[in-house]
Amino acid sequence: MKSLYLRLCKQAATLLLCLTATLGQLSLYAQNVPITGKVVSESGAPVIGVSIQVVGTSKGTSTDVDGKFKLDAPAGATLKLTFIGYLPKEVKADASKPMIIALVEDIQKLNDVVVVGYGTQKKVSVTGAISTVDMKDKAGQPITNVSNALHGVPGLSVNLSNSQPGVDRSTIRIRGIGTTSASGASPMVLVDGIEYSMDELNPNDIESVTVLKDAAAAIYGSKGANGVIMVTTKKGKGQARVDYGFNYGRQRATYLPDIIDDPIAYMNLKNQALLNEGKAVEYSAADIEEYKNGMSKDPFTYPANNWYKIALKDGVLKKHDLSVSGSGEKYQYRLSLGYLDRDGILFGPGNHEKKYSLGVNVSADITKRLKVGATLDGYYRNYTQPFYTDTWTYLARALPILSDTLQDGRYGNSWLRTAGRNNWENPRMLAFNGLQTKVVQRFLSTVFLEYKLPFDLKYSAKFGVDKYDGLLSGFTPRMQTFNPKTGAPINWNSPATAPRAAKTDYNDLNITFFNTLDWARSFGKHNLSAMIGASYYNASPESWATSFYGYLDGSLDAFDAGNTWNSTSGNLTRDVLESYFGRVNYDYDGRYLFQATLRSDGSSRLSPATRWMSFPSAELGWRIDKESFFRSNFISLLKLRGSYGSMGNQSVPLYSYMRTVRLGEDYSFGGTQVPGAAMLADADPRLRWERTTSANIGADINLLKSRVALSLDVYNRKTTGMLRPKALPSQVGGLSGTQKNVGSMLNRGVEFTAQYSDQFGDVGLNVYGNVSYNYNEITSLDGEIVYNSDGTILKEGSPINSFYILQAEGLFQTADEVKNWAYQGPKTKPGYIKYKDQNGDGIINGDDRVLVNISSQTPKWNYAFGFTVNYKGLSLNTAFQGVGGIKALPVANLIFPFNNGANATKNWLTDAWTPENPDAKLPIVTTSTGNVDNFQRSTFWLRDVSYLRMRNIQLAYALPQRWLDKAKIKKVSVFINGENLLTFSPFKEFDPESIMDQTDLYTYPMLKTFNGGINVTF
């Protein structure tokens, strides 16, 4: 018995020892060990920012500026390495020595996809003309609205004409202008597939922006005629992370008019201008002498003011962004918050903007077949502006003799009598008294699902709600200016209508629903896919406005504090679009590519008889580099592509096909006014779609293992049945013209892009450039000629809004030359502009105007170039952008001298014609209101507003990872940035971009920005 017990004890001990040894081995295996190494490219250069994940765990890290990494992992664990532009790689962890891991460049980038209508496509399979902007390339730039980030995209004309905080949004045109309707010339904008303003999104929440420029936009049919911009918001990727970014900047105007700010020089030149007109001087010698003597003693009565220097200051921009994101195999999430505080360059409270943004993007695989998700994106924002919004007009009219404030703080005017200045516009008074505030809450909410059906089918549905709530509130007190000598007041606004308050409320609800059914299958080398879908869009904008007078003073602005109702108005409309669409894709071995789409739209803007129309398209592609006969070590990709399709445009005012009756058109019967109604405009029930057909031929070629990428596109875009108002003869009773389908327009052009990327040891280099040329022509207006009030014309055979003006032939030098020239006017004399007598009748008048075949709206040339240089964690990048082949015809204040009591610029002091200065750049100085002959619209005043601008330059530094590991921080980068620092243009009076398609200098100027900040990832 004892021996049996001893034997059992020995066996148990042996078993225990074996179990202990086994557990020890398992413990040793599971214990984390330090893994170090370096990730390099095929050439041996370090690769920065490679994501390294321990497979099966949440542990991971990324390579530092030297390509090195360090992490703790179980010995023998599998490491997964991923990085954009390289093939993913898995390796076994080796703790015995530093690892050297080489990544293979993904030369063809077969996994890269681009967003297209209702889906995505592999980049190498795309057959349309598509451009993509990666918003990572815009990191650190002081972008307040997304539209301002699209300068330099091939085929796009982007123009920012107003930099006022709160409304600084660019006008975008894709491949020229295809219609005479300003409201119908803008591209369609989609955010994650739902129509929505890109400028109501925080730029930091956007992943990419894709532009469909040719028949690729035909899948959107009725709204694709002017191209489509598709915005994709960010989603969670990889392990959980927290990102924070801070940006601080200061802003000032790029260009300002060089005004005369010496009061004596101003008065002498104004007097000389009047003498040149044969009139009496405005300022007597005694007044000028008194002013000269008083300037040093009493600056309140005898000011020498440069009102641009008084009114303008450095603007300040502060921006914070915070996001939390991550993903797993079955879910992804991203939550973001943003804050923008921007104070503009103009003095006073009416120059401020605040934005609070919220972004939510979540999705999850509920089952193997069902995926659901939701998004929420938008702003709560507010901005202010003076109640009297013509601030820049007032600045352009301010004189150096205008007093700012008097000694007791009251707002001054001038004691000098000046024609055209019966009521002095004191810019400080108007900036600090009276305010408009607009508060906007706008969000896009969506829910979606994807369900995998049998037979390789996938059903997708998305429902989106775009809710816009806005309230514009304004109040102005009674305002007065005072004579600095006598103290006599002048009412700026009428005591009968001020103080007064006004409010306008906006309440818009836009609903979108679309669903698609996708199918895809491969048969050997044959790849076939198809999609059918339907969508519904319902827009219901509503607004009302009211105003009150009768306030006791300016201390209370609520409606209850006023006692006199002034007016109330409001409207509610509905706009519905119903659509059905489909697409078929086929490719053979990725070599021969084909795509066809068809969309049918029905719009409530058109009559039931004409509201439905179909829009087909087809695209072809040929990957020559995949042919067996093509063998090249030099060319890595060679693709030819072509597209042809039609799109529509239904941008006419609602109910344009109906003869509507307007209430409030009262009648008088027997001397008594009675309520009435009237039809104020005619209508055409046959109104139909505007149609645009687009043809595009392109080629893509990559050279030197894709270090060089080239792309060329040639296109022809024609619009027929343009939607525009057709004027009626006055004999029919003064009815407004009806909306009709009149005329056609052509845009034809070419786009070329080039890019070079390479790595030289620790130095990375990327150089890019693109240039676009667009020829625009109105090919038909049914024989009609439209003369615009700004000196432009719509005429067959010419670009849209070409100039129709007199042709200047220089300046008259002698009285004999005036006598022997065609008659211009009774006051014509030496120094006046000489106009060409085009019809030879001996008289200069409107019949002598000539057509200048260049548009005031769309440039012929758009181009951009730049480079990025990286050295370890240091990077320098620049972006230049420019336009060419566009002119402007600015008039009035500061372009013309002394316009109705306004000032003049300093060049009139030195460059005006005199007998001693016969080769002057400018005519003899006169007031532009007293001598209209010199200031007729003519080629003399036509300005070339082409420009080249350094759009951005940035220096950034990523801190070494070894510095951050101890603090458990994944990434830190700091940067300094400059925007619009340099501009080269023949137009010097103002910023050339701000004056495009404008006729005056009364706009918030373009801004140059100096900013810096930090981005941190935890």
Secondary structure, 3 states (H helix, E strand, C coil): CHHHHHHHHHHHHHHHHHHHHHHHHHHHHHCEEEEEEEEECCCCCECCCCEEEECCCCCEEECCCCCEEEEEEECCCEEEEECCCECCEEEECCCCCCEEEECCECCCCCCCEEEECCEEEEHHHCCCCEEEEEHHHHCCCCCCCHHHHCCCCCCEEEECCCCCCCCCCCEEEECCCCCCCCCCCCCEEEECCEECCHHHCCHHHEEEEEEECCHHHHHHHHHCCCCEEEEEECCCCCCCEEEEEEEEEEEEECCCCCECCCHHHHHHHHHHHHHHCCCCCCCCHHHHHHHHHHCCCCCCCCCCCCHHHHHECCEEEEEEEEEEEEECCCEEEEEEEEEEEEECCECCCCCEEEEEEEEEEEEEECCCCEEEEEEEEEEEEEEEEECCCCHHHHHHHCCCCCCCECCCCCEECCCCCCCCCCCCCCHHHHHHCCEEEEEEEEEEEEEEEEEEECCCEEEEEEEEEEEEEEEEEEEECCCEEECCCCCCEEECCCCCCCCEEEEEEEEEEEEEEEEEEEEEEEECCEEEEEEEEEEEEEEEEEEEEEEEECCCCCCCCCHHHCCEEEEEEEEECCEEEEEEEEEEEEEECCCEEEEEEEEEEEECCCCCCCCEEEEEEEEEEEEHHHCCCCCCCCEEEEEEEEEEEEEEECCCCCCCCCCCCEECCCEEECCEEECCEECCECCCCCCCCEEEEEEEEEEEEEECCCCEEEEEEEEEEEEECCEEEECCCHHHCCCECEEEECCEEEEEEEEEEEEEEEEECCEEEEEEEEEEEEEEEEEECCCCCEECCCCEEECCCCCCCEEEEECEEEECCCHHHHHCCCECCCCCCCCCEEECCCCCCCECCHHHCEEEEEECCCCCEEEEEEEEEEECCEEEEEEEEEEECCEECCCCECCECCHHHCCCECHHHHCECECCECCCCECCCCCCCCCCHHHCCECCCCEECCEEEEEEEEEEEECCHHHHHHHCCCEEEEEEEEEEEEEECCCCCCCHHHHCCCCCCCCCCCEEEEEEEEEEEC
